[in-house]
Structure formats: structure tokens, C-alpha cells
Amino acid sequence: MESKGQTLASRPTITDLATAAGVSVATVDRVLNGRHRVREETARRVYDAANTIGYHAIGLLRQRVFQDLPQYKLGFVLQRPQQHFYQSFAQELKSACQTNVSARLIPQIAFAEMQTQSAVVETLHQTAQANDVVAIVSPDYPGISIAVDEIKKKGTPVFSLLSDIAPGLRDGYVGLNNRKAGRTAAWMIAKGASPGKVAIFIGSHRFAGHEMREVGFRSYFRENAPGFEVLETFVNLETSEITHETTVNLLNEHPDLVGLYVAGGGMEGAISAVREEGYGGKLQLIVNELTPDSKTALSEDVVTMAIHTPLQALCRELVSLMISAIGKPKTPVPGQTFLPFDIYLPENI
């Protein structure tokens, strides 16, 4: 069966693979069919070359090359499957598991059907039961801490992603330094606008990551730009509909609004409102994540800056930490792994 965008005539052949790996066709054949053992270094070189050129039998190669490595099941609980960011996140998690060379990994990616405490807890328990280690993006509900404690007592490590949960219980946090992200958003507004009113949207007060972005955002203005007035925080439940309506109301009620930071999801609503109300280029709009919507808005001068999570690097680091935690009775010092965030402006998209 042909792969998308690649016909049988155009896809790489075994000869192409041998050339890319710098070995003979016979060596590639031995790796593919397991007829005779080849050196591990050579087998991995063939596998890496296959990944690079998009060789169609990459799954078989992986099985041959890594058949003697331990096999682990990694579970991931994400949010909002309809959002482009989480779709990209899921793909990068799968890729990080596929390309890891220290173990054979089977990823399971689950999405909580609802954002309620009970729904997230149920999804977390189900995912943990089926896997050797689990990582989760979640609001920091009290019930989540109880669930993490129960799962840990059964010997399954738990990691928090993007927004920290269950501090002191989970094995580690992997994501951005959210306080720095909030301060960076405030810095951009303060440098790009004259003093006036600024506003911030968060998804929920239960998201510790959003809360830390708000803390950083407010602290920067308080310390370095006191001439700006930070309005009361708006909760948008990470929905574009609420964000759109609230942004339109903000623009009408506060004509001196000079900056707006969408610290979580729902930025599409702010983008559409600023565009429709004719405030593009007049308002400093800061969003999180580079998506097709935010990229277009940057090109139109509707969005001033996008603070972006480096998903590929994050997923590779996360997978490595998850593997190292398997079989360990207890993490000595549960830590935080901060990834440096990317900054996108209209001139570097």
C-alpha cells in the first residue's frame, strides 16, 4: 500500500538505504531479514539512515535492530484532542517513542473526555493500569493528587506535563518555566506599547501553569512598568468562543487597552476579535504556541508574539526521564525539567 504523498516509484529502495547508510545492499538485507547477526553499530546506522530517508520498512527495521532491548509501555494523558497543539503533541510523543534507542517503547495516548476532576482521575487510573509509567497534562485538582499517590504506591511512576500537579508526589515536571513565560509576555507589551490597560486570559485557576504565567505577567508590570494597569484576570476555559466574546467586550469597554495576553488555549477567539474589530497593529496581542492560526495572525500583524513550546525536545526529554524512572521504588528528589521556549515574531515565522 502506498504511503501518503509517496508513490511506489518514488519511495526509497533498498539500494538507496544502503547508500545512505554507507553499507552494502547485502548488509541491509541481513539487518532486514535477520539472517545473520551484524554489529550493533552497523544495524543502528542502517536504522538511522532509514529514518532520515523515509524508508518504508522502518517498523521492521526497528524490530530487528532493537529486538534484544527491554520493552516498556508508556502512557500519556492529554487535553482537548480537537486543538492543533495537542494533536501535534500526540504526534511528537509517538515519534519520540519510535526513535528512542534505549528501549522498545509502546506509547498509549489518551484524552480525558471532559475536564472535570472525576473524568481526569478516571482516565489517569485507566492509563496507569495499562502502562509501566504515565505522564499527564491536567488541572491540579485535589483528587488528582490522591490518584497520583495511589498510582505511585502501586509502583507506577507519574510525571506532570506543561502544568505541574501533585508536587511532592509526582516523579517530575517537564515543561516550560511558566513564570518566565508570563514575564516575557509582559516585557513585550511594555516595550511595544505606551502605558495603558492590559489584560490576561487563563484557562482555569486550577491550571498551575496558567497561574504561574499570570504571576509572572503581573509581577513584571508591578516591578518594571507601573504605568500600566493590569485588569482583573479573565477565565476563558480555553475556549475560543468565550475568548472572542470577552475580547470584543474588552475592546469596546476599554478603548485604552494596549495589551492582551492569552496565557493558555482559546487564542483563536482573541485573534478573530482583534481582526474583526480592526485592532490589528494597534494592540499588543501575545499568545502561546505557534499554530496555523497564530502563524497567519503574526503575518497579518494581528499577533505581536507567540511563545512556543519546543515539543520535539520536550517529548524526547520526557521519554528519557520516564524510562529512567521505571522500576525505581522512589525518585530521590522529584524535580522540574524546564525547556527553553521559542519566541516567534512576524519577522521570523
VMD Tcl script that draws the C-alpha trace (Angstrom):
set ca {
  {0.00 0.00 0.00}
  {1.36 3.43 -0.91}
  {2.09 5.95 1.82}
  {0.56 9.42 1.63}
  {2.40 11.66 -0.78}
  {4.86 8.91 -1.75}
  {4.26 6.65 -4.77}
  {5.78 3.22 -5.22}
  {8.00 4.65 -7.94}
  {9.37 7.48 -5.78}
  {9.82 5.90 -2.38}
  {13.39 4.94 -1.34}
  {14.65 1.49 -2.35}
  {16.94 -0.90 -0.50}
  {19.77 0.40 -2.69}
  {19.02 3.97 -1.61}
  {19.08 2.83 2.01}
  {22.41 1.07 1.59}
  {23.90 4.20 0.02}
  {22.55 6.45 2.78}
  {23.91 4.12 5.48}
  {27.25 3.62 3.79}
  {26.95 -0.17 3.72}
  {26.31 -2.84 1.11}
  {22.88 -3.99 -0.04}
  {23.71 -7.40 1.41}
  {24.27 -5.85 4.85}
  {20.92 -4.06 4.70}
  {19.31 -7.36 3.69}
  {20.85 -9.11 6.70}
  {19.53 -6.40 9.02}
  {16.05 -6.54 7.47}
  {15.70 -10.31 7.45}
  {17.77 -11.26 10.48}
  {19.57 -13.96 8.51}
  {22.95 -13.24 10.11}
  {23.85 -11.01 13.01}
  {25.54 -7.71 12.18}
  {27.32 -5.37 14.55}
  {25.02 -3.23 16.67}
  {26.72 -0.06 15.43}
  {26.10 -1.06 11.80}
  {22.48 -2.04 12.44}
  {21.77 1.27 14.12}
  {23.41 3.15 11.26}
  {21.05 1.42 8.85}
  {18.10 2.24 11.10}
  {19.09 5.92 11.40}
  {19.50 6.17 7.63}
  {16.07 4.61 7.12}
  {14.55 7.24 9.40}
  {16.33 10.01 7.51}
  {15.26 8.97 4.01}
  {11.79 7.72 4.95}
  {12.34 4.05 4.11}
  {9.00 2.21 4.08}
  {10.09 -0.78 6.21}
  {11.15 1.31 9.20}
  {8.89 -0.68 11.53}
  {10.52 -3.97 10.59}
  {13.98 -2.45 10.87}
  {13.21 -1.18 14.34}
  {12.03 -4.61 15.40}
  {15.22 -6.25 14.08}
  {17.63 -3.68 15.48}
  {16.12 -3.35 18.94}
  {14.79 -6.87 19.50}
  {17.17 -7.50 22.43}
  {16.26 -4.28 24.25}
  {13.72 -4.14 27.10}
  {10.15 -3.30 26.19}
  {8.11 -0.74 28.11}
  {4.62 0.70 27.85}
  {4.36 4.48 28.24}
  {1.03 6.14 28.93}
  {0.17 9.77 28.22}
  {-2.97 11.66 29.25}
  {-3.54 14.85 27.25}
  {-6.24 17.51 26.98}
  {-8.52 18.76 24.20}
  {-7.88 16.44 21.21}
  {-9.54 18.92 18.82}
  {-6.83 21.55 19.37}
  {-3.95 21.72 16.89}
  {-1.41 21.99 19.72}
  {-2.46 18.72 21.35}
  {-2.66 16.95 18.00}
  {0.95 17.98 17.37}
  {1.87 16.99 20.93}
  {0.47 13.47 20.40}
  {2.43 13.04 17.16}
  {5.68 14.18 18.78}
  {5.17 11.76 21.68}
  {4.74 8.88 19.25}
  {7.81 9.97 17.32}
  {9.92 10.27 20.48}
  {8.95 6.71 21.46}
  {9.65 5.38 17.98}
  {13.09 6.97 17.69}
  {14.31 6.18 21.22}
  {17.24 3.77 21.02}
  {17.48 2.66 24.66}
  {14.31 0.53 24.73}
  {11.39 -0.73 22.67}
  {8.52 1.56 23.58}
  {4.79 1.17 23.14}
  {3.00 4.51 23.61}
  {-0.65 4.83 24.63}
  {-2.12 8.32 24.27}
  {-5.42 9.02 25.99}
  {-7.54 12.15 26.12}
  {-9.81 12.93 29.05}
  {-13.35 13.12 27.64}
  {-14.17 16.04 29.95}
  {-12.11 18.41 32.06}
  {-13.89 17.57 35.32}
  {-11.93 16.15 38.24}
  {-13.71 12.78 38.09}
  {-13.17 12.39 34.32}
  {-9.47 13.21 34.52}
  {-8.93 10.94 37.53}
  {-10.69 8.05 35.80}
  {-8.62 8.47 32.63}
  {-5.41 8.69 34.67}
  {-6.19 5.48 36.59}
  {-7.11 3.58 33.41}
  {-3.95 4.70 31.64}
  {-1.72 3.93 34.62}
  {-3.14 0.39 34.94}
  {-2.18 -0.41 31.34}
  {1.33 1.08 31.36}
  {4.68 0.97 33.16}
  {4.83 4.76 33.60}
  {2.43 7.63 32.91}
  {2.61 11.37 32.19}
  {-0.33 13.76 32.34}
  {-1.47 17.28 31.45}
  {-4.12 18.24 33.98}
  {-5.57 20.89 36.25}
  {-4.26 20.49 39.80}
  {-7.41 19.14 41.44}
  {-7.17 17.65 44.97}
  {-8.45 14.37 43.54}
  {-5.52 14.28 41.11}
  {-3.05 14.35 44.00}
  {-4.88 11.46 45.65}
  {-4.86 9.50 42.38}
  {-1.14 10.14 41.82}
  {-0.38 8.94 45.36}
  {-2.39 5.75 44.82}
  {-0.75 5.05 41.47}
  {2.72 5.64 42.88}
  {2.07 3.22 45.74}
  {1.38 0.54 43.13}
  {4.83 1.15 41.65}
  {3.92 3.23 38.60}
  {5.85 6.50 38.21}
  {3.84 9.62 37.31}
  {5.08 12.76 35.54}
  {3.30 16.08 35.10}
  {3.41 17.92 31.77}
  {3.15 21.62 30.88}
  {1.31 22.49 34.11}
  {2.52 20.99 37.39}
  {0.33 18.75 39.54}
  {0.73 16.89 42.83}
  {4.03 18.50 43.87}
  {5.92 16.23 46.25}
  {4.10 13.18 44.88}
  {4.74 13.06 41.14}
  {8.17 11.93 39.91}
  {8.89 15.07 37.94}
  {7.55 18.00 35.95}
  {8.50 18.56 32.31}
  {7.54 21.78 30.53}
  {8.26 25.48 30.36}
  {9.18 27.79 33.18}
  {5.72 29.33 33.14}
  {6.60 32.28 35.36}
  {9.28 33.31 32.86}
  {6.80 32.92 30.01}
  {4.42 35.33 31.73}
  {7.16 37.85 32.40}
  {8.30 37.63 28.77}
  {4.77 38.39 27.55}
  {4.63 41.42 29.86}
  {8.07 42.60 28.73}
  {6.97 42.58 25.09}
  {3.81 44.57 25.83}
  {5.69 47.10 27.97}
  {8.35 47.61 25.28}
  {5.89 47.79 22.39}
  {3.08 49.93 23.79}
  {2.55 53.20 25.61}
  {1.22 52.90 29.17}
  {-2.43 51.88 29.32}
  {-4.59 48.96 30.32}
  {-3.54 45.35 29.78}
  {-5.47 42.11 30.24}
  {-4.71 38.40 30.59}
  {-6.76 35.28 29.88}
  {-6.14 31.98 31.68}
  {-7.92 28.69 31.09}
  {-8.61 27.94 34.74}
  {-7.33 28.84 38.18}
  {-6.76 25.09 38.62}
  {-4.03 25.08 35.96}
  {-0.88 25.78 37.95}
  {0.99 26.64 34.74}
  {-1.54 29.34 33.84}
  {-1.46 30.66 37.37}
  {2.34 30.95 37.23}
  {2.11 32.78 33.90}
  {-0.31 35.21 35.50}
  {2.03 35.68 38.47}
  {4.96 36.40 36.16}
  {2.87 38.73 33.98}
  {1.65 40.81 36.91}
  {4.98 40.85 38.73}
  {6.80 42.27 35.70}
  {4.42 45.22 35.39}
  {4.48 45.80 39.14}
  {8.29 45.86 39.22}
  {9.23 47.42 35.89}
  {6.24 49.13 34.25}
  {3.94 50.52 36.95}
  {2.38 52.95 34.47}
  {0.36 50.07 33.00}
  {-2.87 48.97 34.65}
  {-3.41 45.19 34.71}
  {-7.13 44.44 34.67}
  {-8.77 41.63 36.63}
  {-7.86 38.22 35.15}
  {-10.35 36.64 32.74}
  {-11.06 32.87 32.73}
  {-11.86 31.53 29.26}
  {-11.95 27.75 29.93}
  {-9.56 27.55 26.94}
  {-12.44 28.01 24.51}
  {-12.28 30.33 21.51}
  {-15.97 31.27 21.84}
  {-15.62 32.72 25.35}
  {-12.33 34.38 24.42}
  {-13.84 36.01 21.32}
  {-16.87 37.44 23.13}
  {-14.84 38.67 26.09}
  {-12.21 40.27 23.85}
  {-14.86 42.16 21.86}
  {-16.36 43.43 25.13}
  {-12.92 44.43 26.39}
  {-12.14 46.43 23.27}
  {-15.48 48.24 23.48}
  {-15.35 48.95 27.22}
  {-11.66 49.86 27.40}
  {-10.60 51.91 24.36}
  {-7.25 52.47 26.12}
  {-6.48 48.72 26.17}
  {-2.94 48.38 24.81}
  {-2.04 44.75 25.52}
  {-3.64 41.32 25.79}
  {-2.02 38.00 26.75}
  {-3.80 34.68 26.18}
  {-1.85 32.50 28.62}
  {-3.49 29.20 27.63}
  {-5.83 27.87 24.96}
  {-8.56 29.79 23.17}
  {-6.28 32.24 21.38}
  {-8.27 31.77 18.14}
  {-11.09 33.79 19.72}
  {-8.81 36.69 20.62}
  {-7.27 36.64 17.14}
  {-10.66 36.75 15.40}
  {-11.93 39.52 17.71}
  {-8.86 41.74 17.22}
  {-9.02 41.17 13.48}
  {-12.75 41.86 13.16}
  {-12.68 44.94 15.38}
  {-9.82 46.44 13.39}
  {-7.26 46.47 16.21}
  {-4.52 44.64 14.30}
  {-1.26 46.53 14.77}
  {-2.85 48.79 17.40}
  {-2.86 46.25 20.22}
  {-0.03 44.08 21.53}
  {-1.55 40.57 21.38}
  {0.62 37.81 22.88}
  {-0.37 34.15 22.53}
  {1.04 30.77 23.43}
  {2.04 28.28 20.72}
  {2.73 28.63 17.03}
  {-0.20 27.07 15.16}
  {-1.63 27.71 11.67}
  {-3.95 30.33 13.22}
  {-1.28 32.18 15.18}
  {1.20 31.97 12.29}
  {-1.31 33.63 9.94}
  {-2.13 36.24 12.59}
  {1.57 37.02 13.01}
  {1.91 37.57 9.27}
  {-1.09 39.94 9.37}
  {0.30 41.94 12.32}
  {-2.69 40.83 14.42}
  {-0.49 38.84 16.83}
  {2.68 40.50 18.13}
  {4.44 37.46 19.58}
  {3.87 33.72 20.07}
  {5.61 31.93 22.94}
  {6.09 28.38 21.70}
  {6.73 25.07 23.49}
  {9.55 23.09 21.78}
  {7.51 19.89 21.57}
  {10.12 17.70 19.90}
  {12.78 18.44 22.53}
  {10.23 18.20 25.34}
  {8.96 14.80 24.23}
  {12.42 13.32 23.85}
  {13.45 14.55 27.30}
  {10.21 13.30 28.81}
  {10.52 9.82 27.30}
  {14.09 9.54 28.58}
  {13.04 10.53 32.11}
  {10.08 8.14 32.06}
  {12.28 5.21 31.05}
  {14.80 6.00 33.80}
  {12.01 6.04 36.41}
  {10.64 2.57 35.57}
  {11.40 0.02 38.24}
  {12.72 2.60 40.69}
  {10.95 2.32 44.05}
  {11.07 6.07 44.64}
  {12.53 9.12 42.95}
  {15.04 10.58 45.45}
  {14.22 14.21 44.72}
  {11.21 14.85 42.46}
  {12.41 17.57 40.14}
  {11.41 20.04 37.45}
  {12.76 19.98 33.92}
  {12.36 23.34 32.19}
  {12.67 23.52 28.42}
  {13.69 26.87 26.89}
  {10.73 28.28 24.98}
  {10.82 29.56 21.41}
  {9.72 33.09 20.53}
  {8.08 33.82 17.20}
  {7.59 37.32 15.82}
  {6.21 38.49 12.45}
  {9.77 38.69 11.07}
  {10.93 35.13 11.93}
  {7.95 32.90 11.11}
}
mol new
graphics top color blue
foreach p $ca { graphics top sphere $p radius 0.5 }
foreach p [lrange $ca 0 end-1] q [lrange $ca 1 end] { graphics top cylinder $p $q radius 0.2 }
display resetview
